[in-house]
């Protein structure tokens, strides 16, 4: 299978500080990949570059063969780590907005997930708890029929009771040819759904390995290996 995401020799810096250094990453379709690293390692910067929100200083990015732009954005569903939706809008209006804006948005799926989590369509976003807002954002992102889902801290503010449902939502809502990249600090919680793990530190990839290989060759869980590699 051809690589769905290709990042070649990416460099990116801000104000004299290097954030990504000669980074190379290839991700195939049909894989769920954990993008893991401490704060400041470059995870969010990498996601923004792939989504065309930032421009690399040098290097190449291809999503299904397209450089970041109009065509690549048709193929990527991005969930940022910060609030980005108008908080005065109701959940119902947000669903309608996504339906009108994205041709691949499955409105029925979104409304089904909102109902399962008992989120009222009439509620304004600003009246919801932080965890419920995150659920709404994730539902909107996962209701697109995208080729690449990029989820930045999708369960960071969600109560443990809802995490299993959200992980099942992620697993159950992408096609076998799509890929999912999840950036998170909650490795123990998401390890069960990962096919691959990418360890990022100081803007460089230290490790990119299948979860099965980590368990077989290193004799550790992804969480345990992460703690060992990034021990202070």
C-alpha positions as CSV (number, residue, x, y, z in Angstrom):
1,X,0.0,0.0,0.0
2,X,1.3,3.5,-0.9
3,X,2.0,6.0,1.8
4,X,-0.9,8.2,2.5
5,X,1.2,10.8,4.4
6,X,4.8,11.6,3.4
7,X,6.9,14.1,5.3
8,X,10.5,14.5,3.9
9,X,13.2,16.5,5.6
10,X,10.9,19.0,7.3
11,X,12.5,22.0,9.1
12,X,10.5,24.6,11.0
13,X,11.5,27.3,13.4
14,X,10.0,30.2,15.2
15,X,12.0,33.3,16.2
16,X,15.3,31.7,16.0
17,X,14.2,28.5,17.8
18,X,14.2,25.3,15.8
19,X,11.0,23.3,16.4
20,X,11.3,20.5,13.7
21,X,14.7,19.4,12.5
22,X,15.1,17.3,9.3
23,X,12.0,15.3,10.2
24,X,10.9,12.3,8.0
25,X,7.7,10.5,8.5
26,X,5.7,8.1,6.3
27,X,2.2,6.8,7.3
28,X,0.2,4.2,5.3
29,X,-3.6,4.0,5.1
30,X,-5.4,1.7,7.5
31,X,-3.2,2.5,10.4
32,X,-3.8,4.3,13.8
33,X,-0.6,6.0,14.8
34,X,0.2,7.6,18.1
35,X,2.3,10.8,17.9
36,X,3.9,10.8,21.3
37,X,6.3,13.2,23.0
38,X,6.8,15.6,25.9
39,X,5.5,19.2,25.7
40,X,7.5,21.3,23.2
41,X,8.6,18.3,21.1
42,X,6.9,19.5,17.9
43,X,3.7,17.4,17.8
44,X,1.3,20.3,17.3
45,X,3.6,22.1,14.8
46,X,3.8,18.9,12.7
47,X,0.0,18.6,12.6
48,X,-0.4,22.3,11.6
49,X,2.2,21.9,8.8
50,X,0.3,18.8,7.4
51,X,-2.9,20.8,7.6
52,X,-1.4,23.8,5.8
53,X,-1.8,26.1,8.8
54,X,1.9,26.6,8.9
55,X,4.5,26.5,6.1
56,X,7.8,24.6,6.6
57,X,11.0,26.4,6.2
58,X,12.1,23.6,4.0
59,X,11.1,20.1,3.1
60,X,8.1,18.3,1.5
61,X,4.7,17.2,2.7
62,X,2.3,15.1,0.6
63,X,-1.2,13.9,1.6
64,X,-2.3,11.3,-0.9
65,X,0.1,12.8,-3.3
66,X,-1.0,16.4,-2.8
67,X,1.0,19.2,-1.2
68,X,-0.9,21.1,1.6
69,X,-3.6,23.2,0.0
70,X,-7.2,22.9,-1.3
71,X,-6.9,19.3,-2.5
72,X,-5.1,18.0,0.6
73,X,-7.6,19.7,2.9
74,X,-10.4,17.8,1.2
75,X,-8.7,14.6,2.5
76,X,-7.8,15.6,6.0
77,X,-10.0,16.0,9.1
78,X,-8.2,17.9,11.7
79,X,-9.1,18.3,15.4
80,X,-6.9,21.0,16.9
81,X,-5.9,21.0,20.6
82,X,-7.6,24.4,21.2
83,X,-11.1,25.8,21.0
84,X,-11.8,26.9,17.5
85,X,-15.6,26.7,17.1
86,X,-17.8,29.8,17.7
87,X,-19.1,29.3,21.3
88,X,-22.3,31.2,20.6
89,X,-23.5,28.6,18.2
90,X,-25.8,25.7,19.2
91,X,-24.7,22.1,18.7
92,X,-27.4,21.9,16.0
93,X,-26.0,24.9,14.1
94,X,-22.5,23.5,14.3
95,X,-23.6,20.2,12.7
96,X,-25.4,22.1,10.0
97,X,-22.3,24.2,9.4
98,X,-20.1,21.1,9.0
99,X,-22.7,19.6,6.7
100,X,-22.7,22.7,4.5
101,X,-18.9,23.2,4.5
102,X,-17.7,19.6,4.1
103,X,-19.0,17.5,1.2
104,X,-17.9,14.3,3.0
105,X,-19.7,15.1,6.3
106,X,-22.1,12.4,7.5
107,X,-24.8,14.3,9.4
108,X,-26.7,11.2,10.4
109,X,-23.6,9.7,12.0
110,X,-22.9,12.9,13.9
111,X,-26.4,13.2,15.3
112,X,-26.3,9.5,16.3
113,X,-23.1,10.0,18.3
114,X,-24.5,13.2,19.9
115,X,-27.6,11.3,21.0
116,X,-25.5,8.4,22.4
117,X,-23.6,10.8,24.5
118,X,-26.8,12.6,25.5
119,X,-25.6,15.9,24.1
120,X,-28.6,18.2,23.4
121,X,-28.6,19.7,19.9
122,X,-30.2,22.9,21.3
123,X,-27.4,23.7,23.7
124,X,-25.0,26.5,23.0
125,X,-21.3,25.5,22.9
126,X,-20.4,28.1,25.6
127,X,-22.8,26.5,28.1
128,X,-21.2,23.1,27.9
129,X,-18.5,21.7,30.1
130,X,-14.9,21.4,28.8
131,X,-15.2,17.7,28.4
132,X,-18.5,17.9,26.6
133,X,-17.1,20.5,24.2
134,X,-14.3,18.1,23.4
135,X,-16.8,15.4,22.7
136,X,-18.7,17.7,20.3
137,X,-15.5,18.6,18.5
138,X,-14.4,15.0,18.2
139,X,-17.8,13.9,16.9
140,X,-17.7,16.6,14.2
141,X,-14.2,15.6,13.1
142,X,-14.9,11.9,13.0
143,X,-18.1,12.3,11.1
144,X,-16.2,13.3,8.0
145,X,-15.3,10.5,5.5
146,X,-11.7,11.7,5.3
147,X,-8.6,9.8,4.3
148,X,-6.5,11.2,7.1
149,X,-7.7,12.1,10.6
150,X,-5.3,14.2,12.7
151,X,-6.5,14.4,16.3
152,X,-4.5,16.7,18.7
153,X,-5.2,15.6,22.3
154,X,-8.7,14.3,21.6
155,X,-9.3,12.9,25.1
156,X,-7.3,15.4,27.2
157,X,-10.3,16.9,28.9
158,X,-12.7,14.0,28.8
159,X,-13.7,12.0,31.9
160,X,-12.4,8.5,32.0
161,X,-15.9,7.0,31.7
162,X,-16.3,8.6,28.3
163,X,-12.8,7.7,27.0
164,X,-13.7,4.1,26.0
165,X,-16.7,5.4,24.0
166,X,-14.6,8.0,22.3
167,X,-11.9,5.5,21.4
168,X,-14.6,3.2,20.0
169,X,-15.9,6.2,18.0
170,X,-12.4,6.7,16.5
171,X,-12.0,3.0,15.7
172,X,-15.5,2.7,14.2
173,X,-15.6,5.8,12.1
174,X,-12.7,5.6,9.7
175,X,-12.5,3.5,6.6
176,X,-9.9,0.7,6.2
177,X,-8.0,2.8,3.7
178,X,-7.8,5.9,5.9
179,X,-5.2,6.7,8.6
180,X,-5.6,8.2,12.0
181,X,-2.8,10.1,13.8
182,X,-3.4,10.8,17.5
183,X,-1.3,13.2,19.5
184,X,-1.7,12.6,23.2
185,X,0.0,12.4,26.6
186,X,-2.5,9.8,27.8
187,X,-0.6,6.9,26.2
188,X,-2.0,4.2,28.6
189,X,-5.6,5.1,27.6
190,X,-5.1,5.0,23.8
191,X,-2.4,2.3,23.5
192,X,-5.1,-0.4,23.0
193,X,-6.2,1.2,19.7
194,X,-2.7,2.0,18.2
195,X,-1.1,0.2,15.4
196,X,2.1,2.3,15.4
197,X,3.9,4.6,17.8
198,X,6.1,7.6,16.8
199,X,8.3,9.1,19.6
200,X,9.1,12.8,19.0
201,X,11.7,14.8,21.0
202,X,13.3,18.1,20.2
203,X,11.7,18.2,16.7
204,X,13.2,14.8,15.7
205,X,11.7,11.3,15.5
206,X,13.5,9.0,17.9
207,X,11.4,6.0,17.1
208,X,8.7,4.9,14.7
209,X,7.7,1.3,15.3
210,X,4.6,-0.9,15.2
211,X,3.1,-1.5,18.6
212,X,3.4,-5.3,18.1
213,X,7.1,-4.9,17.5
214,X,7.6,-2.8,20.6
215,X,5.9,-5.5,22.7
216,X,7.8,-8.4,21.0
217,X,11.2,-6.8,20.6
218,X,11.4,-4.5,23.5
219,X,9.2,-6.6,25.9
220,X,7.4,-3.5,27.0
221,X,4.1,-1.7,26.5
222,X,4.2,1.6,24.6
223,X,3.5,3.5,27.8
224,X,6.4,1.8,29.6
225,X,8.8,2.3,26.8
226,X,7.8,6.0,26.6
227,X,8.4,6.4,30.3
228,X,11.9,4.8,29.9
229,X,12.9,6.9,26.9
230,X,11.7,10.2,28.2
231,X,12.6,9.7,31.9
232,X,13.6,13.0,33.4
